[in-house]
Amino acid sequence: MKKMKVFAALLAAAAMVVGASLTAMAADGVSLASLSITTAVQDGRNIMFNPDVTDYSYNVQSDCYGVKIMAVAPLGATITINGEEATSGMPKIVKIDDTMPSYDIVLETAIPITVTKGDASKTYTINVIRDCDTWVYNLFKAGEYFDAANNVNIPYQLYIPSNYDPSKQYPIVFALHGSGQRTQSVDMVLKRYQMATVWAKDSEAGRNQCIVLAPQCKMDSSVTASDNWTTLMGYRNGTAADPYTPMKYLEGAYNLLLKTMGEYSVDPSRVYMTGLSSGGFGTYALAIEHPETFAAIAPDAGGADPAKVSALKGIPMWIFHAADDPQVKPDEYYYPTLAALNAAGVSYRTTLYAPGTVFGTSAHFSWVPMYATQSFRDWMFQQKK
């Protein structure tokens, strides 16, 4: 009986504390009830919100170009997020600088959230701190390879582990960029997103040690707007019959891969390929052309030639796409590719991100959460021919 009275007293005291807190919030009328921030990575982190604390910091990875903020205001109050009107309880996307100079610094972006009711107002600030991966970029060596067989120059970035031992055999990751990097300097195959660098980060940490090769389909005076890893761009502008046919740059890059495998101690049973967007198309196309080479592939936001996917039988695949991808639309490429794979009896794994999951620059950027997924990266290195 005595214990019950003590418990009741504790409940009453707690109710008084909660009541006092709610009274304080009601009194000022401009204290947020809740505040949250997320990125496309969906890593489960969030700020520890306290209505009385107005300043917060939130760290994001180097290829984060947007955050989603949701704030709940008291009844009758209005909210602005980063100077734009927002709706209480509804997420608002705030863009983060994605210009090239910002890639080489730790970028801090202060995002104000202001609550107003009548003459009273209160401003909360989230300082988004974007990581800088310069230390990883410096581990890569830039080079250029002339492929005589296809008469093309292939710039590239190559990572060799800092503790490389030629007496050991290393897996190699072959990474194919998207269309946007054709017009940029070769370092952008590292800086724009983590397609190549994430593997080097793991390797330097002693997890899944490997060599990483990231070639570039470089647009210069000899390259037209239709040139790419495959005929994707030509198909879009009406100069090619399909988007899937390999172009000379893809074969040139493959010959660079073979050359690199001959120059370093590479385990031929653990050659992995991944690519995004046009690089996703290239990943499918090259694996179809040379299925004997690859122990596993991971295309993102791409598509495969439905008539040729039977060549992929026996190659472990993990396919990624966003359901609301506006550029490589799932109905046009993702679902037909899966249907063709199913019809041909080809096994695969797939992740289709739900609408709204991938944001920032575009829902097309499904490679941001893809490459941030440790379980996917570990899966890749478990595959062996």
QUINORHU-V280797 format. One line per field, one symbol per residue. psi: psi as a letter, one per 20 degrees, with the letter a starting at -180 (. if undefined). A space follows every 50 residues. Layout:
psi = ???
This chain:
psi = gghhggghhggggghgggghghhgghghijpqhqpqprrihljiqrqnpp hipipqqpprrhkpjqqpppqprqpiqqqpokiqprppjpqpppqqpkqg hihjqoppopoqopppociqqppqpoopopqpkhhghiiqpqrpppohhi lqpnqrppppqhkpoiiqpqqppopprahhihjrqhiiighhrkghhhhh ggghjjplprqppnrpnpoahiprhipagakghhhhjjiqhrjipqrhhg hghhhgggghhhhrnpoijmoqpqqqdhhgghggghhhhmhihphqqnqp laqqohijihiipiopqopqrphkoignphhhggghgggggghikpqrqq oopqpigprdgqihliighgiiohhghhggiiqp.
